[in-house]
Amino acid sequence: MNFKVIQVYADGDPLTVVNNLSTFVFSLIRAIGMIILGFGIVQLGLSLKSHDPSQRANGFLTVAGGIVITFAKEILNIITG
């Protein structure tokens, strides 16, 4: 067997790579938060139609969770200063 070794060099500043990865991860988290927020709004609307208080409470909690997840990066920036 003949193996060929290829050297790979990092291009650019490592801090830039970490910042790009952080931006990508937080955009994924924001997308998931928007999906949860939309699901919570639908759940809340269905609970208002069926007059179900437990489903309404779950809808409000889902909407609140979706808002927190959607704005997680901004919340972390406020906390860390």
N, CA, C and O atoms as a DFTB+ gen file, in Angstrom:
324 C
 N C O
     1  1       0.845      -1.179       0.000
     2  2       0.000       0.000       0.000
     3  2       0.886       1.236       0.000
     4  3       1.905       1.310       0.685
     5  1       0.463       2.170      -0.775
     6  2       1.216       3.410      -0.891
     7  2       0.305       4.560      -0.430
     8  3      -0.720       4.833      -1.054
     9  1       0.687       5.223       0.658
    10  2      -0.091       6.325       1.207
    11  2       0.554       7.638       0.830
    12  3       1.777       7.772       0.851
    13  1      -0.261       8.591       0.491
    14  2       0.228       9.911       0.129
    15  2      -0.156      10.890       1.231
    16  3      -1.323      10.958       1.615
    17  1       0.788      11.634       1.734
    18  2       0.554      12.595       2.799
    19  2       0.362      13.967       2.179
    20  3       1.203      14.444       1.417
    21  1      -0.749      14.589       2.515
    22  2      -1.035      15.935       2.026
    23  2      -1.048      16.873       3.218
    24  3      -1.765      16.642       4.191
    25  1      -0.256      17.932       3.139
    26  2      -0.232      18.900       4.225
    27  2      -1.294      19.960       3.966
    28  3      -1.444      20.464       2.853
    29  1      -2.022      20.281       5.026
    30  2      -3.086      21.269       4.938
    31  2      -2.716      22.423       5.862
    32  3      -2.378      22.223       7.028
    33  1      -2.788      23.618       5.320
    34  2      -2.460      24.808       6.095
    35  2      -3.729      25.612       6.353
    36  3      -4.573      25.766       5.471
    37  1      -3.847      26.120       7.573
    38  2      -4.992      26.956       7.919
    39  2      -4.846      28.304       7.243
    40  3      -3.777      28.913       7.264
    41  1      -5.927      28.759       6.646
    42  2      -5.900      30.022       5.942
    43  2      -6.532      31.099       6.815
    44  3      -7.683      30.963       7.230
    45  1      -5.812      32.138       7.089
    46  2      -6.362      33.263       7.833
    47  2      -6.168      33.138       9.334
    48  3      -5.462      32.264       9.836
    49  1      -6.823      34.044      10.014
    50  2      -6.727      34.145      11.463
    51  2      -7.621      33.102      12.121
    52  3      -8.778      32.953      11.728
    53  1      -7.107      32.372      13.122
    54  2      -7.962      31.382      13.794
    55  2      -9.173      32.005      14.490
    56  3     -10.225      31.375      14.590
    57  1      -9.026      33.228      14.966
    58  2     -10.142      33.905      15.618
    59  2     -11.284      34.165      14.632
    60  3     -12.455      34.109      15.008
    61  1     -10.951      34.443      13.396
    62  2     -11.966      34.638      12.362
    63  2     -12.731      33.347      12.109
    64  3     -13.948      33.360      11.924
    65  1     -12.007      32.233      12.103
    66  2     -12.652      30.933      11.902
    67  2     -13.630      30.642      13.046
    68  3     -14.742      30.172      12.809
    69  1     -13.215      30.921      14.278
    70  2     -14.083      30.691      15.436
    71  2     -15.297      31.611      15.381
    72  3     -16.408      31.183      15.696
    73  1     -15.105      32.857      14.989
    74  2     -16.231      33.792      14.881
    75  2     -17.209      33.357      13.791
    76  3     -18.423      33.474      13.963
    77  1     -16.685      32.855      12.669
    78  2     -17.566      32.371      11.600
    79  2     -18.359      31.152      12.060
    80  3     -19.543      31.026      11.748
    81  1     -17.712      30.256      12.799
    82  2     -18.399      29.080      13.324
    83  2     -19.473      29.494      14.331
    84  3     -20.572      28.939      14.339
    85  1     -19.152      30.458      15.168
    86  2     -20.123      30.964      16.145
    87  2     -21.322      31.584      15.444
    88  3     -22.462      31.365      15.854
    89  1     -21.078      32.347      14.404
    90  2     -22.169      32.953      13.646
    91  2     -23.052      31.874      13.018
    92  3     -24.278      31.986      13.027
    93  1     -22.430      30.839      12.478
    94  2     -23.185      29.744      11.863
    95  2     -24.036      29.009      12.898
    96  3     -25.208      28.725      12.648
    97  1     -23.455      28.702      14.053
    98  2     -24.184      27.979      15.095
    99  2     -25.361      28.818      15.609
   100  3     -26.461      28.297      15.797
   101  1     -25.131      30.106      15.834
   102  2     -26.212      30.947      16.329
   103  2     -27.299      31.160      15.268
   104  3     -28.461      31.363      15.621
   105  1     -26.950      31.117      13.990
   106  2     -27.994      31.213      12.962
   107  2     -28.830      29.941      12.930
   108  3     -30.035      30.003      12.684
   109  1     -28.208      28.783      13.175
   110  2     -28.973      27.542      13.287
   111  2     -29.908      27.584      14.494
   112  3     -31.067      27.177      14.407
   113  1     -29.393      28.080      15.619
   114  2     -30.215      28.186      16.829
   115  2     -31.380      29.142      16.589
   116  3     -32.496      28.886      17.041
   117  1     -31.128      30.243      15.880
   118  2     -32.194      31.200      15.580
   119  2     -33.267      30.557      14.702
   120  3     -34.457      30.794      14.908
   121  1     -32.856      29.750      13.731
   122  2     -33.824      29.076      12.854
   123  2     -34.692      28.098      13.655
   124  3     -35.903      28.025      13.447
   125  1     -34.068      27.352      14.566
   126  2     -34.822      26.426      15.411
   127  2     -35.787      27.198      16.311
   128  3     -36.924      26.774      16.517
   129  1     -35.334      28.325      16.842
   130  2     -36.198      29.161      17.678
   131  2     -37.394      29.703      16.918
   132  3     -38.491      29.791      17.468
   133  1     -37.192      30.071      15.650
   134  2     -38.307      30.563      14.838
   135  2     -39.325      29.455      14.573
   136  3     -40.530      29.703      14.560
   137  1     -38.836      28.232      14.363
   138  2     -39.748      27.102      14.148
   139  2     -40.567      26.848      15.409
   140  3     -41.780      26.647      15.339
   141  1     -39.899      26.858      16.559
   142  2     -40.611      26.641      17.833
   143  2     -41.598      27.775      18.094
   144  3     -42.705      27.535      18.576
   145  1     -41.208      28.994      17.781
   146  2     -42.099      30.143      17.949
   147  2     -43.336      30.003      17.081
   148  3     -44.448      30.251      17.545
   149  1     -43.160      29.611      15.834
   150  2     -44.300      29.399      14.944
   151  2     -45.214      28.295      15.438
   152  3     -46.437      28.429      15.389
   153  1     -44.625      27.198      15.918
   154  2     -45.415      26.100      16.463
   155  2     -46.201      26.553      17.690
   156  3     -47.351      26.156      17.872
   157  1     -45.585      27.380      18.531
   158  2     -46.271      27.892      19.718
   159  2     -47.447      28.783      19.369
   160  3     -48.483      28.740      20.032
   161  1     -47.290      29.596      18.324
   162  2     -48.381      30.474      17.900
   163  2     -49.555      29.647      17.375
   164  3     -50.714      29.940      17.671
   165  1     -49.241      28.602      16.588
   166  2     -50.300      27.722      16.092
   167  2     -50.991      27.012      17.255
   168  3     -52.217      26.905      17.286
   169  1     -50.196      26.531      18.210
   170  2     -50.761      25.835      19.372
   171  2     -51.640      26.777      20.191
   172  3     -52.695      26.376      20.682
   173  1     -51.213      28.008      20.335
   174  2     -51.999      29.003      21.068
   175  2     -53.309      29.302      20.350
   176  3     -54.357      29.415      20.985
   177  1     -53.250      29.430      19.034
   178  2     -54.470      29.671      18.261
   179  2     -55.453      28.519      18.352
   180  3     -56.660      28.731      18.472
   181  1     -54.936      27.302      18.295
   182  2     -55.818      26.139      18.414
   183  2     -56.437      26.051      19.808
   184  3     -57.580      25.619      19.953
   185  1     -55.696      26.454      20.823
   186  2     -56.240      26.395      22.185
   187  2     -57.324      27.439      22.389
   188  3     -58.272      27.204      23.139
   189  1     -57.203      28.585      21.736
   190  2     -58.256      29.601      21.840
   191  2     -59.534      29.125      21.160
   192  3     -60.637      29.453      21.597
   193  1     -59.380      28.350      20.090
   194  2     -60.552      27.831      19.380
   195  2     -61.247      26.728      20.181
   196  3     -62.475      26.645      20.186
   197  1     -60.464      25.881      20.858
   198  2     -61.049      24.744      21.572
   199  2     -61.350      25.046      23.039
   200  3     -61.923      24.208      23.736
   201  1     -60.974      26.221      23.510
   202  2     -61.210      26.632      24.904
   203  2     -60.571      25.660      25.904
   204  3     -61.182      25.295      26.909
   205  1     -59.338      25.249      25.612
   206  2     -58.618      24.309      26.476
   207  2     -57.546      25.074      27.249
   208  3     -56.554      25.496      26.655
   209  1     -57.722      25.265      28.571
   210  2     -56.754      26.075      29.329
   211  2     -55.365      25.442      29.430
   212  3     -54.369      26.165      29.437
   213  1     -55.272      24.126      29.509
   214  2     -53.940      23.505      29.618
   215  2     -53.176      23.638      28.305
   216  3     -51.962      23.848      28.313
   217  1     -53.877      23.518      27.176
   218  2     -53.227      23.699      25.889
   219  2     -52.822      25.160      25.698
   220  3     -51.799      25.449      25.078
   221  1     -53.628      26.079      26.234
   222  2     -53.300      27.503      26.154
   223  2     -52.029      27.806      26.947
   224  3     -51.179      28.574      26.496
   225  1     -51.905      27.202      28.121
   226  2     -50.697      27.400      28.927
   227  2     -49.476      26.836      28.207
   228  3     -48.415      27.459      28.197
   229  1     -49.628      25.660      27.607
   230  2     -48.512      25.089      26.831
   231  2     -48.167      25.963      25.640
   232  3     -46.996      26.094      25.284
   233  1     -49.177      26.565      25.018
   234  2     -48.930      27.465      23.895
   235  2     -48.138      28.687      24.307
   236  3     -47.202      29.092      23.618
   237  1     -48.522      29.289      25.457
   238  2     -47.784      30.456      25.950
   239  2     -46.341      30.092      26.297
   240  3     -45.416      30.849      26.004
   241  1     -46.156      28.933      26.922
   242  2     -44.795      28.503      27.258
   243  2     -43.958      28.225      26.018
   244  3     -42.767      28.535      25.988
   245  1     -44.572      27.645      24.999
   246  2     -43.856      27.377      23.757
   247  2     -43.480      28.674      23.055
   248  3     -42.374      28.799      22.530
   249  1     -44.394      29.639      23.044
   250  2     -44.091      30.945      22.440
   251  2     -42.956      31.624      23.203
   252  3     -42.034      32.167      22.594
   253  1     -43.019      31.596      24.531
   254  2     -41.955      32.220      25.334
   255  2     -40.617      31.524      25.097
   256  3     -39.587      32.185      24.964
   257  1     -40.629      30.203      25.045
   258  2     -39.392      29.469      24.769
   259  2     -38.844      29.770      23.392
   260  3     -37.632      29.900      23.220
   261  1     -39.726      29.883      22.406
   262  2     -39.288      30.222      21.057
   263  2     -38.659      31.601      20.981
   264  3     -37.681      31.809      20.263
   265  1     -39.226      32.546      21.727
   266  2     -38.657      33.904      21.752
   267  2     -37.268      33.882      22.391
   268  3     -36.337      34.508      21.885
   269  1     -37.133      33.164      23.497
   270  2     -35.833      33.090      24.178
   271  2     -34.794      32.426      23.280
   272  3     -33.661      32.899      23.193
   273  1     -35.167      31.336      22.612
   274  2     -34.215      30.642      21.745
   275  2     -33.870      31.500      20.534
   276  3     -32.713      31.538      20.115
   277  1     -34.859      32.191      19.966
   278  2     -34.606      33.027      18.791
   279  2     -33.622      34.149      19.106
   280  3     -32.756      34.464      18.290
   281  1     -33.749      34.741      20.267
   282  2     -32.883      35.866      20.621
   283  2     -31.790      35.464      21.612
   284  3     -31.370      36.275      22.438
   285  1     -31.330      34.219      21.531
   286  2     -30.309      33.721      22.465
   287  2     -28.994      34.492      22.354
   288  3     -28.373      34.806      23.369
   289  1     -28.570      34.797      21.130
   290  2     -27.297      35.507      20.956
   291  2     -27.367      36.906      21.565
   292  3     -26.429      37.347      22.228
   293  1     -28.483      37.603      21.337
   294  2     -28.620      38.946      21.890
   295  2     -28.703      38.898      23.417
   296  3     -28.144      39.758      24.098
   297  1     -29.392      37.902      23.948
   298  2     -29.491      37.758      25.401
   299  2     -28.117      37.492      26.008
   300  3     -27.771      38.064      27.042
   301  1     -27.332      36.622      25.364
   302  2     -25.968      36.354      25.863
   303  2     -25.090      37.594      25.786
   304  3     -24.275      37.835      26.677
   305  1     -25.251      38.387      24.719
   306  2     -24.468      39.623      24.608
   307  2     -24.845      40.613      25.694
   308  3     -23.977      41.329      26.196
   309  1     -26.121      40.675      26.072
   310  2     -26.545      41.572      27.149
   311  2     -25.984      41.106      28.483
   312  3     -25.529      41.914      29.292
   313  1     -26.022      39.786      28.706
   314  2     -25.530      39.242      29.980
   315  2     -24.024      39.437      30.127
   316  3     -23.544      39.845      31.185
   317  1     -23.281      39.142      29.059
   318  2     -21.816      39.230      29.144
   319  2     -21.301      40.656      29.016
   320  3     -20.158      40.930      29.382
   321  1     -22.113      41.562      28.509
   322  2     -21.716      42.961      28.442
   323  2     -21.070      43.298      27.214
   324  3     -20.679      44.448      27.018
